[in-house]
Amino acid sequence: MGPPGAGKGTQARHIVERYGLRHVATGDVLRENVQRDTELGRVAKGYMDSGQLVPDELIIDMLRALIADLPEGQGVLLDGFPRTVAQAEALESMLDALGRRVDLALDIEVPADVLVERLSSRWICRTCGTSYNAATHPPQTPGVCDLDGGELYQRDDDTPGAVRKRLEVYAEQTAPVSAFYENCGVRRVLDGNRDRAVVEDAIDDAFAALAA
Ligand code: AMP
C-alpha cells in the first residue's frame, strides 16, 4: 500500500524477485486492458485518466479472475489492491474460501509534496516497467531504458490535475484500508522518503520478522 508515487511498483520488483511471489498489479492489468481496447479497458479509461478509482464491482471481479488462475500455493504480491475497505473485505472472503490469508500489509508513507514532484517527473519503460525520475534518477540516454533499451513514457494520469485527484482519492478512500490492516495486526509502516535501497532493507526486515 501507499499513495501514488510512494514507490510501490519499484519495491514490488524487488519483492517478487527476492521472495518468488507473483506480482499482481491491478493498475498494470487495467492499462493492458485499455491498450487492448477490451470492454473493461473502455469503461476503466475514463476513471483512470481523471484520477478516480474504477468501481469496486469491476475491480473485485477482475481480481477474483486473476487469483483463480494462480497455481495452488503460489504466494502473491498485490500491488494497488485493495484500495477501498469494500475491496479489502471482498479480498478477505475470497482468501477465506481458498484457505489463504494476507500475511503482511506493507504501507509506504511519503509526504504529499514529494509525491507530486516524483509523479510529474516520472518516466517508465514500456518494456520492463522500470521507473526513472528526470531529476533524481534519470536514464543514461533521455527517453531510453538503461536496462533493456525500451522506450520511456509518461503515464496519462501523471498530469498535475489527475495527480491532485489521485492524492485526494487516496486520502478519502484508501487511507481507511490502512486502519483495516492495522486492526488485523498485519500492517507494517515504512518511511518511503528515503533511498530505494534503504526502503528495500526495511522491507527485507519486515519479511524476516514474518519468517521468524
Ligand atoms: P496504479 O497503477 O496502481 O496507480 O493505478 C492506476 C489507476 O488504475 C488508478 O488511479 C485507478 O483509476 C485504477 N485502479 C488501479 N487499481 C485499482 C483498484 N484496486 N481499485 C480501483 N481502481 C484501481
Residues whose N, C-alpha, C, O or C-beta is under 5 A from the ligand:
A	BS01	AMP	T26 G27 D28 L30 Y47 M48 G51 Q52 L53 V54 I59 G80 F81 P82 R83
